[in-house]
Amino acid sequence: MSILKKLENHFNNFNGKEVLKETTILALSHDGRVFGQLGKIKSDKDIQSLGALLVGMWQASEAVGEFLSGNDEKDLILSFQSSDKGFFLLRPTEKNKEVFWGILFESEVNPGKIKLYAKKVREFFDKIKIIESKDMENIQDGDFLFKNITEDEVDKLFSFAGL
């Protein structure tokens, strides 16, 4: 079964999926590839760029966090939000070490509720092993996110963010 199909099938049993119906839920690899998206679907072009940017921000935040003392938190969340839109990025868990969770929301009355349900989604998906070792071999041997990419393509990839 594909990773996306496994995510979709398991998410169908999540009790809070109605709360998250207008959000975009991304399962992301350590290099920013999107394994799957649930909820409000965004275009593949936008989603792959967002995945790379989100995980890149996480890695940059971790690097900054290394300068801070006592940074042993297991339940860190990277967030950026206004009163009604933003994102939450949750780190991988012990069971699913390969998967970051990105939750994007717009026009939301209660972002705090989305944050709560983002944590619940991650906990819910910890009931299953999302990526088996055979899947990791296929991912590592298969397509790379930035395989044979040119400088122009990198510029285009990040141009939507004004970079």
TIVO-2410 file (N, C-alpha, C; in nm, 3 decimals):
# residues 163
REC num residu      c1      c2      c3 atome chaine
REC   1      M   0.085  -0.117   0.000     N      A
REC   1      M   0.000   0.000   0.000    CA      A
REC   1      M   0.090   0.124   0.000     C      A
REC   2      S   0.055   0.224  -0.079     N      A
REC   2      S   0.135   0.346  -0.086    CA      A
REC   2      S   0.126   0.424   0.045     C      A
REC   3      I   0.225   0.509   0.068     N      A
REC   3      I   0.225   0.590   0.191    CA      A
REC   3      I   0.101   0.680   0.194     C      A
REC   4      L   0.069   0.744   0.081     N      A
REC   4      L  -0.047   0.832   0.077    CA      A
REC   4      L  -0.175   0.755   0.108     C      A
REC   5      K  -0.192   0.637   0.051     N      A
REC   5      K  -0.312   0.556   0.075    CA      A
REC   5      K  -0.320   0.516   0.223     C      A
REC   6      K  -0.205   0.481   0.281     N      A
REC   6      K  -0.201   0.446   0.423    CA      A
REC   6      K  -0.245   0.565   0.509     C      A
REC   7      L  -0.195   0.685   0.474     N      A
REC   7      L  -0.233   0.807   0.547    CA      A
REC   7      L  -0.383   0.834   0.534     C      A
REC   8      E  -0.434   0.827   0.412     N      A
REC   8      E  -0.576   0.854   0.388    CA      A
REC   8      E  -0.665   0.756   0.462     C      A
REC   9      N  -0.632   0.627   0.452     N      A
REC   9      N  -0.713   0.525   0.519    CA      A
REC   9      N  -0.716   0.545   0.670     C      A
REC  10      H  -0.601   0.573   0.728     N      A
REC  10      H  -0.595   0.591   0.872    CA      A
REC  10      H  -0.666   0.720   0.914     C      A
REC  11      F  -0.649   0.828   0.836     N      A
REC  11      F  -0.711   0.956   0.869    CA      A
REC  11      F  -0.864   0.948   0.867     C      A
REC  12      N  -0.919   0.860   0.784     N      A
REC  12      N  -1.064   0.843   0.779    CA      A
REC  12      N  -1.122   0.801   0.914     C      A
REC  13      N  -1.040   0.742   1.001     N      A
REC  13      N  -1.085   0.699   1.133    CA      A
REC  13      N  -1.058   0.802   1.243     C      A
REC  14      F  -1.003   0.917   1.205     N      A
REC  14      F  -0.970   1.021   1.303    CA      A
REC  14      F  -1.096   1.097   1.343     C      A
REC  15      N  -1.124   1.103   1.472     N      A
REC  15      N  -1.247   1.166   1.521    CA      A
REC  15      N  -1.253   1.316   1.498     C      A
REC  16      G  -1.141   1.383   1.488     N      A
REC  16      G  -1.143   1.528   1.472    CA      A
REC  16      G  -1.125   1.578   1.331     C      A
REC  17      K  -1.147   1.492   1.232     N      A
REC  17      K  -1.121   1.534   1.094    CA      A
REC  17      K  -1.213   1.648   1.049     C      A
REC  18      E  -1.332   1.660   1.108     N      A
REC  18      E  -1.422   1.770   1.072    CA      A
REC  18      E  -1.364   1.905   1.114     C      A
REC  19      V  -1.295   1.907   1.227     N      A
REC  19      V  -1.233   2.031   1.274    CA      A
REC  19      V  -1.124   2.076   1.177     C      A
REC  20      L  -1.058   1.979   1.115     N      A
REC  20      L  -0.944   2.008   1.028    CA      A
REC  20      L  -0.978   2.007   0.879     C      A
REC  21      K  -1.106   2.007   0.844     N      A
REC  21      K  -1.144   1.993   0.703    CA      A
REC  21      K  -1.097   2.109   0.616     C      A
REC  22      E  -1.080   2.228   0.675     N      A
REC  22      E  -1.034   2.344   0.599    CA      A
REC  22      E  -0.885   2.369   0.613     C      A
REC  23      T  -0.815   2.277   0.679     N      A
REC  23      T  -0.670   2.288   0.693    CA      A
REC  23      T  -0.602   2.195   0.593     C      A
REC  24      T  -0.475   2.220   0.570     N      A
REC  24      T  -0.394   2.131   0.488    CA      A
REC  24      T  -0.297   2.061   0.582     C      A
REC  25      I  -0.299   1.930   0.582     N      A
REC  25      I  -0.212   1.850   0.667    CA      A
REC  25      I  -0.108   1.784   0.577     C      A
REC  26      L   0.019   1.809   0.607     N      A
REC  26      L   0.127   1.755   0.525    CA      A
REC  26      L   0.212   1.658   0.606     C      A
REC  27      A   0.240   1.543   0.549     N      A
REC  27      A   0.338   1.450   0.603    CA      A
REC  27      A   0.465   1.474   0.523     C      A
REC  28      L   0.572   1.517   0.592     N      A
REC  28      L   0.693   1.563   0.525    CA      A
REC  28      L   0.815   1.480   0.564     C      A
REC  29      S   0.905   1.463   0.471     N      A
REC  29      S   1.031   1.395   0.499    CA      A
REC  29      S   1.131   1.495   0.557     C      A
REC  30      H   1.245   1.444   0.603     N      A
REC  30      H   1.349   1.530   0.659    CA      A
REC  30      H   1.408   1.625   0.556     C      A
REC  31      D   1.396   1.592   0.428     N      A
REC  31      D   1.449   1.683   0.325    CA      A
REC  31      D   1.339   1.767   0.260     C      A
REC  32      G   1.219   1.762   0.317     N      A
REC  32      G   1.111   1.849   0.273    CA      A
REC  32      G   1.018   1.793   0.168     C      A
REC  33      R   1.038   1.668   0.128     N      A
REC  33      R   0.945   1.608   0.033    CA      A
REC  33      R   0.813   1.580   0.102     C      A
REC  34      V   0.706   1.597   0.028     N      A
REC  34      V   0.572   1.571   0.082    CA      A
REC  34      V   0.534   1.427   0.050     C      A
REC  35      F   0.520   1.345   0.157     N      A
REC  35      F   0.476   1.207   0.140    CA      A
REC  35      F   0.328   1.201   0.111     C      A
REC  36      G   0.254   1.293   0.171     N      A
REC  36      G   0.109   1.294   0.151    CA      A
REC  36      G   0.049   1.420   0.207     C      A
REC  37      Q  -0.068   1.454   0.156     N      A
REC  37      Q  -0.142   1.567   0.210    CA      A
REC  37      Q  -0.286   1.526   0.229     C      A
REC  38      L  -0.342   1.578   0.338     N      A
REC  38      L  -0.478   1.546   0.375    CA      A
REC  38      L  -0.553   1.676   0.399     C      A
REC  39      G  -0.684   1.668   0.403     N      A
REC  39      G  -0.765   1.787   0.427    CA      A
REC  39      G  -0.778   1.871   0.301     C      A
REC  40      K  -0.765   2.000   0.317     N      A
REC  40      K  -0.776   2.093   0.204    CA      A
REC  40      K  -0.653   2.078   0.114     C      A
REC  41      I  -0.677   2.035  -0.008     N      A
REC  41      I  -0.568   2.001  -0.100    CA      A
REC  41      I  -0.518   2.126  -0.172     C      A
REC  42      K  -0.386   2.138  -0.175     N      A
REC  42      K  -0.320   2.246  -0.249    CA      A
REC  42      K  -0.254   2.187  -0.372     C      A
REC  43      S  -0.215   2.271  -0.468     N      A
REC  43      S  -0.153   2.221  -0.591    CA      A
REC  43      S  -0.019   2.156  -0.560     C      A
REC  44      D   0.017   2.054  -0.639     N      A
REC  44      D   0.143   1.983  -0.618    CA      A
REC  44      D   0.263   2.077  -0.624     C      A
REC  45      K   0.260   2.172  -0.716     N      A
REC  45      K   0.371   2.265  -0.730    CA      A
REC  45      K   0.389   2.345  -0.600     C      A
REC  46      D   0.281   2.400  -0.548     N      A
REC  46      D   0.288   2.478  -0.425    CA      A
REC  46      D   0.325   2.392  -0.305     C      A
REC  47      I   0.272   2.273  -0.298     N      A
REC  47      I   0.291   2.187  -0.183    CA      A
REC  47      I   0.436   2.144  -0.171     C      A
REC  48      Q   0.501   2.107  -0.281     N      A
REC  48      Q   0.641   2.065  -0.274    CA      A
REC  48      Q   0.730   2.181  -0.230     C      A
REC  49      S   0.702   2.300  -0.278     N      A
REC  49      S   0.778   2.418  -0.235    CA      A
REC  49      S   0.756   2.445  -0.087     C      A
REC  50      L   0.630   2.439  -0.044     N      A
REC  50      L   0.598   2.460   0.097    CA      A
REC  50      L   0.666   2.355   0.186     C      A
REC  51      G   0.666   2.232   0.142     N      A
REC  51      G   0.731   2.126   0.219    CA      A
REC  51      G   0.879   2.154   0.240     C      A
REC  52      A   0.947   2.193   0.133     N      A
REC  52      A   1.089   2.224   0.143    CA      A
REC  52      A   1.113   2.344   0.235     C      A
REC  53      L   1.031   2.446   0.222     N      A
REC  53      L   1.046   2.565   0.306    CA      A
REC  53      L   1.019   2.534   0.453     C      A
REC  54      L   0.913   2.459   0.481     N      A
REC  54      L   0.878   2.427   0.620    CA      A
REC  54      L   0.989   2.349   0.690     C      A
REC  55      V   1.038   2.245   0.626     N      A
REC  55      V   1.142   2.164   0.689    CA      A
REC  55      V   1.272   2.243   0.698     C      A
REC  56      G   1.298   2.328   0.599     N      A
REC  56      G   1.417   2.414   0.606    CA      A
REC  56      G   1.410   2.508   0.725     C      A
REC  57      M   1.291   2.563   0.751     N      A
REC  57      M   1.274   2.650   0.869    CA      A
REC  57      M   1.295   2.572   0.998     C      A
REC  58      W   1.248   2.447   0.999     N      A
REC  58      W   1.267   2.364   1.119    CA      A
REC  58      W   1.416   2.344   1.144     C      A
REC  59      Q   1.490   2.310   1.039     N      A
REC  59      Q   1.632   2.285   1.054    CA      A
REC  59      Q   1.706   2.412   1.098     C      A
REC  60      A   1.667   2.527   1.044     N      A
REC  60      A   1.728   2.653   1.086    CA      A
REC  60      A   1.695   2.682   1.233     C      A
REC  61      S   1.571   2.656   1.273     N      A
REC  61      S   1.530   2.680   1.412    CA      A
REC  61      S   1.605   2.588   1.508     C      A
REC  62      E   1.626   2.464   1.468     N      A
REC  62      E   1.704   2.371   1.551    CA      A
REC  62      E   1.847   2.422   1.569     C      A
REC  63      A   1.905   2.474   1.461     N      A
REC  63      A   2.041   2.527   1.469    CA      A
REC  63      A   2.047   2.645   1.566     C      A
REC  64      V   1.949   2.733   1.562     N      A
REC  64      V   1.943   2.845   1.656    CA      A
REC  64      V   1.922   2.791   1.797     C      A
REC  65      G   1.836   2.692   1.811     N      A
REC  65      G   1.807   2.632   1.942    CA      A
REC  65      G   1.930   2.571   2.008     C      A
REC  66      E   2.026   2.528   1.930     N      A
REC  66      E   2.149   2.471   1.987    CA      A
REC  66      E   2.227   2.576   2.065     C      A
REC  67      F   2.205   2.703   2.036     N      A
REC  67      F   2.272   2.809   2.110    CA      A
REC  67      F   2.205   2.837   2.244     C      A
REC  68      L   2.084   2.787   2.262     N      A
REC  68      L   2.009   2.808   2.385    CA      A
REC  68      L   2.036   2.693   2.481     C      A
REC  69      S   2.052   2.723   2.607     N      A
REC  69      S   2.078   2.616   2.703    CA      A
REC  69      S   1.948   2.547   2.743     C      A
REC  70      G   1.959   2.422   2.781     N      A
REC  70      G   1.844   2.347   2.830    CA      A
REC  70      G   1.738   2.319   2.725     C      A
REC  71      N   1.778   2.298   2.601     N      A
REC  71      N   1.682   2.275   2.492    CA      A
REC  71      N   1.661   2.125   2.472     C      A
REC  72      D   1.600   2.059   2.570     N      A
REC  72      D   1.576   1.915   2.562    CA      A
REC  72      D   1.430   1.882   2.538     C      A
REC  73      E   1.353   1.976   2.492     N      A
REC  73      E   1.210   1.957   2.471    CA      A
REC  73      E   1.184   1.846   2.369     C      A
REC  74      K   1.091   1.760   2.401     N      A
REC  74      K   1.052   1.653   2.309    CA      A
REC  74      K   0.932   1.694   2.224     C      A
REC  75      D   0.856   1.795   2.272     N      A
REC  75      D   0.732   1.830   2.205    CA      A
REC  75      D   0.738   1.972   2.147     C      A
REC  76      L   0.847   2.001   2.077     N      A
REC  76      L   0.862   2.133   2.016    CA      A
REC  76      L   0.768   2.148   1.898     C      A
REC  77      I   0.717   2.269   1.880     N      A
REC  77      I   0.633   2.303   1.765    CA      A
REC  77      I   0.684   2.434   1.709     C      A
REC  78      L   0.705   2.437   1.580     N      A
REC  78      L   0.740   2.560   1.512    CA      A
REC  78      L   0.610   2.617   1.458     C      A
REC  79      S   0.584   2.745   1.487     N      A
REC  79      S   0.459   2.802   1.439    CA      A
REC  79      S   0.479   2.944   1.390     C      A
REC  80      F   0.391   2.982   1.302     N      A
REC  80      F   0.385   3.118   1.249    CA      A
REC  80      F   0.238   3.143   1.225     C      A
REC  81      Q   0.184   3.245   1.288     N      A
REC  81      Q   0.040   3.266   1.273    CA      A
REC  81      Q   0.001   3.410   1.298     C      A
REC  82      S  -0.106   3.448   1.234     N      A
REC  82      S  -0.173   3.574   1.265    CA      A
REC  82      S  -0.298   3.534   1.341     C      A
REC  83      S  -0.395   3.622   1.347     N      A
REC  83      S  -0.516   3.588   1.422    CA      A
REC  83      S  -0.601   3.483   1.353     C      A
REC  84      D  -0.583   3.461   1.222     N      A
REC  84      D  -0.670   3.366   1.153    CA      A
REC  84      D  -0.601   3.273   1.054     C      A
REC  85      K  -0.471   3.288   1.032     N      A
REC  85      K  -0.402   3.200   0.937    CA      A
REC  85      K  -0.258   3.177   0.982     C      A
REC  86      G  -0.201   3.069   0.933     N      A
REC  86      G  -0.064   3.037   0.969    CA      A
REC  86      G  -0.034   2.891   0.950     C      A
REC  87      F   0.068   2.844   1.021     N      A
REC  87      F   0.104   2.702   1.015    CA      A
REC  87      F   0.163   2.658   1.148     C      A
REC  88      F   0.157   2.528   1.169     N      A
REC  88      F   0.225   2.461   1.279    CA      A
REC  88      F   0.307   2.350   1.216     C      A
REC  89      L   0.428   2.332   1.263     N      A
REC  89      L   0.513   2.224   1.218    CA      A
REC  89      L   0.555   2.144   1.340     C      A
REC  90      L   0.520   2.016   1.341     N      A
REC  90      L   0.549   1.929   1.454    CA      A
REC  90      L   0.660   1.832   1.418     C      A
REC  91      R   0.750   1.812   1.512     N      A
REC  91      R   0.865   1.724   1.489    CA      A
REC  91      R   0.823   1.578   1.482     C      A
REC  92      P   0.908   1.495   1.425     N      A
REC  92      P   0.880   1.350   1.422    CA      A
REC  92      P   0.876   1.292   1.563     C      A
REC  93      T   0.810   1.180   1.575     N      A
REC  93      T   0.801   1.109   1.703    CA      A
REC  93      T   0.893   0.988   1.699     C      A
REC  94      E   0.905   0.920   1.813     N      A
REC  94      E   0.989   0.800   1.820    CA      A
REC  94      E   0.940   0.691   1.724     C      A
REC  95      K   0.809   0.676   1.712     N      A
REC  95      K   0.754   0.570   1.627    CA      A
REC  95      K   0.768   0.604   1.479     C      A
REC  96      N   0.746   0.730   1.444     N      A
REC  96      N   0.754   0.773   1.303    CA      A
REC  96      N   0.863   0.879   1.290     C      A
REC  97      K   0.987   0.834   1.302     N      A
REC  97      K   1.104   0.922   1.304    CA      A
REC  97      K   1.128   0.994   1.171     C      A
REC  98      E   1.065   0.949   1.066     N      A
REC  98      E   1.089   1.005   0.933    CA      A
REC  98      E   0.987   1.111   0.893     C      A
REC  99      V   0.887   1.137   0.978     N      A
REC  99      V   0.774   1.220   0.935    CA      A
REC  99      V   0.757   1.345   1.021     C      A
REC 100      F   0.772   1.461   0.957     N      A
REC 100      F   0.731   1.588   1.017    CA      A
REC 100      F   0.586   1.609   0.978     C      A
REC 101      W   0.512   1.682   1.061     N      A
REC 101      W   0.372   1.713   1.032    CA      A
REC 101      W   0.357   1.863   1.016     C      A
REC 102      G   0.312   1.907   0.901     N      A
REC 102      G   0.284   2.047   0.874    CA      A
REC 102      G   0.134   2.067   0.868     C      A
REC 103      I   0.084   2.162   0.942     N      A
REC 103      I  -0.059   2.195   0.943    CA      A
REC 103      I  -0.072   2.340   0.900     C      A
REC 104      L  -0.134   2.364   0.784     N      A
REC 104      L  -0.153   2.500   0.730    CA      A
REC 104      L  -0.299   2.537   0.741     C      A
REC 105      F  -0.327   2.659   0.786     N      A
REC 105      F  -0.466   2.700   0.800    CA      A
REC 105      F  -0.485   2.845   0.757     C      A
REC 106      E  -0.605   2.872   0.707     N      A
REC 106      E  -0.644   3.005   0.662    CA      A
REC 106      E  -0.787   3.031   0.708     C      A
REC 107      S  -0.820   3.156   0.732     N      A
REC 107      S  -0.957   3.195   0.771    CA      A
REC 107      S  -1.009   3.112   0.887     C      A
REC 108      E  -0.926   3.094   0.988     N      A
REC 108      E  -0.962   3.012   1.103    CA      A
REC 108      E  -0.998   3.102   1.221     C      A
REC 109      V  -1.111   3.077   1.283     N      A
REC 109      V  -1.157   3.157   1.396    CA      A
REC 109      V  -1.076   3.127   1.522     C      A
REC 110      N  -1.036   3.000   1.540     N      A
REC 110      N  -0.969   2.959   1.663    CA      A
REC 110      N  -0.841   2.881   1.631     C      A
REC 111      P  -0.728   2.950   1.604     N      A
REC 111      P  -0.603   2.880   1.575    CA      A
REC 111      P  -0.556   2.790   1.689     C      A
REC 112      G  -0.591   2.825   1.813     N      A
REC 112      G  -0.554   2.741   1.927    CA      A
REC 112      G  -0.615   2.601   1.916     C      A
REC 113      K  -0.736   2.595   1.866     N      A
REC 113      K  -0.803   2.465   1.847    CA      A
REC 113      K  -0.731   2.384   1.739     C      A
REC 114      I  -0.687   2.453   1.634     N      A
REC 114      I  -0.612   2.384   1.528    CA      A
REC 114      I  -0.482   2.328   1.584     C      A
REC 115      K  -0.414   2.405   1.668     N      A
REC 115      K  -0.289   2.358   1.730    CA      A
REC 115      K  -0.314   2.233   1.814     C      A
REC 116      L  -0.421   2.234   1.892     N      A
REC 116      L  -0.457   2.118   1.973    CA      A
REC 116      L  -0.481   1.996   1.884     C      A
REC 117      Y  -0.558   2.016   1.777     N      A
REC 117      Y  -0.588   1.903   1.688    CA      A
REC 117      Y  -0.467   1.861   1.605     C      A
REC 118      A  -0.375   1.951   1.581     N      A
REC 118      A  -0.251   1.913   1.512    CA      A
REC 118      A  -0.176   1.811   1.597     C      A
REC 119      K  -0.167   1.835   1.726     N      A
REC 119      K  -0.102   1.740   1.816    CA      A
REC 119      K  -0.178   1.608   1.820     C      A
REC 120      K  -0.311   1.617   1.819     N      A
REC 120      K  -0.393   1.495   1.821    CA      A
REC 120      K  -0.373   1.413   1.693     C      A
REC 121      V  -0.359   1.481   1.580     N      A
REC 121      V  -0.335   1.409   1.454    CA      A
REC 121      V  -0.203   1.333   1.462     C      A
REC 122      R  -0.099   1.401   1.510     N      A
REC 122      R   0.031   1.334   1.521    CA      A
REC 122      R   0.021   1.213   1.614     C      A
REC 123      E  -0.045   1.228   1.728     N      A
REC 123      E  -0.064   1.116   1.821    CA      A
REC 123      E  -0.143   1.004   1.755     C      A
REC 124      F  -0.247   1.040   1.681     N      A
REC 124      F  -0.331   0.940   1.614    CA      A
REC 124      F  -0.249   0.859   1.513     C      A
REC 125      F  -0.163   0.928   1.438     N      A
REC 125      F  -0.083   0.857   1.339    CA      A
REC 125      F   0.030   0.776   1.402     C      A
REC 126      D   0.057   0.799   1.530     N      A
REC 126      D   0.157   0.716   1.598    CA      A
REC 126      D   0.103   0.577   1.628     C      A
REC 127      K  -0.025   0.553   1.604     N      A
REC 127      K  -0.082   0.420   1.623    CA      A
REC 127      K  -0.036   0.325   1.512     C      A
REC 128      I   0.014   0.380   1.401     N      A
REC 128      I   0.062   0.298   1.291    CA      A
REC 128      I   0.204   0.341   1.255     C      A
REC 129      K   0.276   0.252   1.191     N      A
REC 129      K   0.409   0.286   1.138    CA      A
REC 129      K   0.385   0.335   0.996     C      A
REC 130      I   0.407   0.463   0.972     N      A
REC 130      I   0.375   0.522   0.842    CA      A
REC 130      I   0.470   0.476   0.734     C      A
REC 131      I   0.598   0.481   0.764     N      A
REC 131      I   0.697   0.443   0.663    CA      A
REC 131      I   0.772   0.321   0.713     C      A
REC 132      E   0.755   0.212   0.643     N      A
REC 132      E   0.825   0.089   0.675    CA      A
REC 132      E   0.967   0.097   0.618     C      A
REC 133      S   1.055   0.010   0.664     N      A
REC 133      S   1.194   0.014   0.617    CA      A
REC 133      S   1.203  -0.008   0.466     C      A
REC 134      K   1.115  -0.090   0.411     N      A
REC 134      K   1.116  -0.110   0.265    CA      A
REC 134      K   1.078   0.018   0.191     C      A
REC 135      D   0.988   0.098   0.251     N      A
REC 135      D   0.952   0.227   0.192    CA      A
REC 135      D   1.071   0.321   0.193     C      A
REC 136      M   1.149   0.319   0.301     N      A
REC 136      M   1.266   0.406   0.311    CA      A
REC 136      M   1.369   0.370   0.205     C      A
REC 137      E   1.386   0.240   0.178     N      A
REC 137      E   1.480   0.200   0.074    CA      A
REC 137      E   1.435   0.255  -0.061     C      A
REC 138      N   1.306   0.246  -0.090     N      A
REC 138      N   1.255   0.299  -0.216    CA      A
REC 138      N   1.272   0.450  -0.224     C      A
REC 139      I   1.251   0.517  -0.111     N      A
REC 139      I   1.265   0.663  -0.108    CA      A
REC 139      I   1.411   0.701  -0.128     C      A
REC 140      Q   1.501   0.631  -0.059     N      A
REC 140      Q   1.642   0.665  -0.069    CA      A
REC 140      Q   1.699   0.631  -0.206     C      A
REC 141      D   1.654   0.523  -0.265     N      A
REC 141      D   1.705   0.483  -0.396    CA      A
REC 141      D   1.630   0.550  -0.511     C      A
REC 142      G   1.516   0.608  -0.481     N      A
REC 142      G   1.432   0.665  -0.586    CA      A
REC 142      G   1.460   0.811  -0.613     C      A
REC 143      D   1.353   0.884  -0.632     N      A
REC 143      D   1.363   1.025  -0.665    CA      A
REC 143      D   1.413   1.107  -0.547     C      A
REC 144      F   1.501   1.199  -0.577     N      A
REC 144      F   1.547   1.295  -0.478    CA      A
REC 144      F   1.481   1.427  -0.508     C      A
REC 145      L   1.451   1.502  -0.405     N      A
REC 145      L   1.381   1.628  -0.423    CA      A
REC 145      L   1.461   1.723  -0.510     C      A
REC 146      F   1.593   1.731  -0.489     N      A
REC 146      F   1.673   1.828  -0.563    CA      A
REC 146      F   1.777   1.759  -0.653     C      A
REC 147      K   1.744   1.647  -0.709     N      A
REC 147      K   1.836   1.575  -0.796    CA      A
REC 147      K   1.853   1.654  -0.927     C      A
REC 148      N   1.976   1.682  -0.962     N      A
REC 148      N   2.011   1.751  -1.087    CA      A
REC 148      N   1.939   1.886  -1.102     C      A
REC 149      I   1.929   1.961  -0.996     N      A
REC 149      I   1.859   2.089  -1.003    CA      A
REC 149      I   1.958   2.200  -1.037     C      A
REC 150      T   1.915   2.294  -1.118     N      A
REC 150      T   2.000   2.406  -1.158    CA      A
REC 150      T   1.976   2.527  -1.068     C      A
REC 151      E   2.065   2.624  -1.075     N      A
REC 151      E   2.048   2.747  -0.997    CA      A
REC 151      E   1.918   2.818  -1.034     C      A
REC 152      D   1.886   2.821  -1.164     N      A
REC 152      D   1.762   2.885  -1.209    CA      A
REC 152      D   1.640   2.817  -1.148     C      A
REC 153      E   1.643   2.685  -1.142     N      A
REC 153      E   1.530   2.611  -1.086    CA      A
REC 153      E   1.516   2.638  -0.936     C      A
REC 154      V   1.628   2.652  -0.865     N      A
REC 154      V   1.623   2.685  -0.723    CA      A
REC 154      V   1.562   2.824  -0.705     C      A
REC 155      D   1.605   2.919  -0.789     N      A
REC 155      D   1.550   3.054  -0.782    CA      A
REC 155      D   1.399   3.053  -0.805     C      A
REC 156      K   1.354   2.976  -0.903     N      A
REC 156      K   1.211   2.968  -0.932    CA      A
REC 156      K   1.134   2.900  -0.817     C      A
REC 157      L   1.197   2.800  -0.756     N      A
REC 157      L   1.134   2.727  -0.646    CA      A
REC 157      L   1.099   2.820  -0.531     C      A
REC 158      F   1.190   2.914  -0.500     N      A
REC 158      F   1.170   3.000  -0.385    CA      A
REC 158      F   1.121   3.140  -0.424     C      A
REC 159      S   1.094   3.163  -0.550     N      A
REC 159      S   1.053   3.296  -0.595    CA      A
REC 159      S   0.916   3.337  -0.543     C      A
REC 160      F   0.826   3.241  -0.518     N      A
REC 160      F   0.692   3.277  -0.471    CA      A
REC 160      F   0.697   3.340  -0.333     C      A
REC 161      A   0.804   3.316  -0.259     N      A
REC 161      A   0.816   3.371  -0.124    CA      A
REC 161      A   0.889   3.506  -0.124     C      A
REC 162      G   0.925   3.554  -0.243     N      A
REC 162      G   0.994   3.681  -0.253    CA      A
REC 162      G   1.142   3.672  -0.220     C      A
REC 163      L   1.198   3.552  -0.224     N      A
REC 163      L   1.340   3.535  -0.191    CA      A
REC 163      L   1.427   3.542  -0.315     C      A
***
